[in-house]
């Protein structure tokens, strides 16, 4: 296993492995950490990405597991979709599209019971 890599994403620190960051070679992260694209460093030497740090956890977890895990009450689908587009993680983009369809169907099937 490779040495841990610490990322500073919008001020939030994440530590992961090179294998995780390059798990989707065609993504921006795959390009950045395979040397095809330059990386920026913060004053502590961490790789710096000027993006939303809060939702990056969902992107990183997808890179680790290839599974989209969101809390039941997740309210930032639009932001997460934009971040997935930025990082160009195509399987995550597809998983988000499926999730949005699923949520849309659930909203249409909601029933109101008044007693």
C-alpha atoms as one frame of an Amber mdcrd trajectory, in Angstrom:
protein
   0.000   0.000   0.000   1.238   3.474  -0.839   1.893   6.236   1.654  -1.164
   8.233   2.692  -1.952  11.366   0.719  -3.564  14.304   2.474  -5.840  16.537
   0.448  -7.002  20.001   1.406 -10.356  20.365  -0.332 -11.807  23.791   0.333
 -10.169  23.887   3.755 -11.212  20.367   4.853  -8.469  17.766   5.147  -8.923
  14.240   3.821  -6.373  11.438   3.948  -6.494   8.579   1.484  -4.293   6.425
  -0.724  -2.967   6.900  -4.227  -4.869   3.760  -5.250  -8.146   5.362  -4.170
  -7.435   8.637  -5.968  -6.541   6.826  -9.190  -9.310   4.209  -8.992 -11.044
   5.902 -11.935  -8.121   6.750 -14.253 -10.264   8.819 -16.640 -11.375  11.178
 -13.862  -9.718  14.472 -13.016  -8.395  12.969  -9.778  -7.024  10.019 -11.747
  -5.219  12.460 -14.047  -3.976  14.623 -11.175  -2.498  11.777  -9.187  -1.075
   9.800 -12.083   1.032  12.809 -13.065  -0.925  13.766 -16.190  -2.108  16.978
 -14.560  -0.287  19.290 -12.142  -1.341  19.457  -8.494  -1.229  22.513  -6.259
   0.020  22.436  -2.670  -1.085  24.400   0.365   1.344  25.934   2.870   1.512
  22.584   4.753   2.418  20.624   1.623  -1.030  19.016   1.236  -2.527  18.717
  -2.238  -4.936  21.627  -2.545  -8.206  21.510  -4.479 -10.312  24.679  -4.430
 -13.704  22.973  -4.293 -16.441  22.269  -1.751 -14.842  20.314   1.076 -18.063
  19.233   2.744 -19.447  17.142  -0.124 -16.043  15.790  -1.155 -16.481  13.056
   1.465 -19.178  11.458  -0.712 -16.921  11.591  -3.761 -14.024  10.070  -1.834
 -16.217   7.310  -0.423 -17.437   6.525  -3.941 -13.818   6.266  -5.099 -13.190
   3.803  -2.269 -16.231   1.576  -2.770 -17.798   2.345  -6.174 -21.065   2.739
  -4.276 -23.057   5.917  -3.667 -23.860   6.194   0.033 -25.914   9.240   1.009
 -27.805   9.934   4.221 -31.607   9.635   4.043 -32.029  13.389   4.517 -29.316
  14.459   2.037 -30.212  17.930   0.754 -27.297  18.856  -1.509 -27.853  16.682
  -4.566 -27.338  19.568  -7.006 -24.035  20.531  -5.401 -22.832  16.922  -5.330
 -23.752  16.517  -9.010 -21.738  19.648  -9.909 -18.767  18.363  -7.914 -18.986
  14.934  -9.588 -19.039  16.726 -12.952 -15.994  18.773 -11.946 -14.036  15.677
 -10.900 -15.293  13.826 -14.005 -16.044  10.579 -12.171 -18.402   9.133 -14.801
 -19.681   6.155 -12.746 -20.544   8.560  -9.895 -22.348  10.874 -12.317 -24.383
   7.900 -13.519 -25.130   6.774  -9.941 -26.325  10.284  -9.096 -28.603  10.327
 -12.136 -30.100   7.003 -11.040 -30.552   8.322  -7.495 -32.307  11.452  -8.772
 -34.705   9.331 -10.851 -35.368   7.141  -7.816 -36.050  10.190  -5.621 -38.299
  11.718  -8.251 -40.378   8.533  -8.437 -40.600   8.387  -4.650 -41.882  11.967
  -4.531 -44.545  11.216  -7.162 -45.660   8.132  -5.232 -45.963   9.955  -1.922
 -49.395   9.767  -0.365 -50.975  12.139   2.081 -53.155  10.639   4.813 -55.375
  13.083   6.681 -57.377  11.759   9.593
